[in-house]
Amino acid sequence: MKVFLIYAHPEQESFNGAMFGKAQETLLQAGHELRISDLYAMKFDPVSGKNNFTTLENPHFFKQQLEELHATSKGAFASHISTEQEKLEWCDLMIWQFPLWWFSVPGILKGWVDRVFAMGRVYGQGRIYETGVFRGKKALLSLTTGGMPDHYLKDGLNGDLGGILRPIQRGILEFTGFSVLDPHVVYGPARQSQEEREGELLRWQERLLTISAETGIEVGHYR
Ligand SMILES: Cc1cc2nc3c(=O)[nH]c(=O)nc-3n(C[C@H](O)[C@H](O)[C@H](O)COP(=O)(O)OP(=O)(O)OC[C@H]3O[C@@H](n4cnc5c(N)ncnc54)[C@H](O)[C@@H]3O)c2cc1C
């Protein structure tokens, strides 16, 4: 399987860094092909704007989606944007490794989506959800939290994690056609013992060894 792994954490020695390292090691050993975007190491600029493009159709009034349609037909995406789009198009499975920040992804990853998931190339013109451009591909969120599992229950302090992830899983991934796999969550690694964290890395490794057999979670759950 062709796997595209995206990593969004500023510290390589973090627990997220360990999850990222474990995923690379496990997927390669299992014989999968791997491409990576380590967003902080790449110093990926998350600010979307005119520099997404090499030329603009309308230099007087910037409207991003119209420029995206134009760039799709003219091949006018900046090279660092089209490189990321090619990785999306190449993969069978996309994995995001990130810490939950403010009930969402870190800004660097949100900005990556803002810039890379372009109208025309990645969605639009009738190609959304069931007819999405990435139909047949799978996506998996692998995340850590500061909060503990009971904080993320329906009646817990923060509420149901599925609801928190809905804007990402439904609004970005399913919207562009991906089948979403069950998210992989490590709750509160900083509050765990060393042994518990090592157990979590093993659990991640075991999941990845059979990941190609997994199918998407029930789409209706996220409606
Ligand atoms: C801006 C911001 C917003 C946030 N918003 C939220 C929120 O909305 N909800 C929420 O729940 N939390 C939130 N948090 C907390 C955040 O989600 C957690 O701090 C984060 O998920 C913990 O993961 P980490 O990789 O940073 O852990 P780290 O603190 O880096 O790691 C935890 C421990 O694991 C150890 N470790 C590293 N490698 C290994 C290894 N190989 N084996 C064993 N142990 C290892 C580290 O040394 C460390 O002791 C927020 C944090 C920030 C900064």
The ligand as an ORCA input file, in Angstrom:
! r2SCAN-3c Opt
* xyz 0 1
  C      -1.831     25.115     21.824
  C      -2.296     23.885     22.568
  C      -3.631     23.574     22.578
  C      -4.061     22.403     23.214
  N      -5.394     22.075     23.171
  C      -5.805     20.919     23.723
  C      -7.177     20.512     23.613
  O      -8.013     21.175     23.016
  N      -7.536     19.334     24.205
  C      -6.636     18.559     24.878
  O      -7.026     17.502     25.386
  N      -5.343     18.908     24.971
  C      -4.903     20.061     24.409
  N      -3.584     20.395     24.462
  C      -2.631     19.433     25.070
  C      -1.973     18.564     23.990
  O      -2.945     17.901     23.216
  C      -1.031     17.541     24.627
  O      -0.041     18.235     25.329
  C      -0.388     16.653     23.584
  O      -1.350     15.923     22.871
  C       0.567     15.655     24.229
  O       1.324     15.015     23.224
  P       2.881     15.352     23.049
  O       3.428     14.529     21.943
  O       3.095     16.815     22.949
  O       3.407     14.817     24.452
  P       4.828     15.061     25.159
  O       4.616     15.952     26.326
  O       5.872     15.398     24.173
  O       5.150     13.579     25.641
  C       4.625     12.992     26.812
  C       5.735     12.167     27.434
  O       6.105     11.101     26.523
  C       7.516     10.948     26.566
  N       8.030     10.232     25.412
  C       8.539     10.727     24.248
  N       8.984      9.722     23.464
  C       8.696      8.558     24.125
  C       8.909      7.191     23.820
  N       9.525      6.787     22.696
  N       8.496      6.278     24.710
  C       7.886      6.638     25.867
  N       7.696      7.932     26.209
  C       8.085      8.882     25.360
  C       7.999     12.397     26.678
  O       9.342     12.447     27.115
  C       7.029     12.965     27.680
  O       7.443     12.695     29.002
  C      -3.118     21.565     23.870
  C      -1.772     21.917     23.874
  C      -1.350     23.065     23.229
  C       0.120     23.414     23.231
*
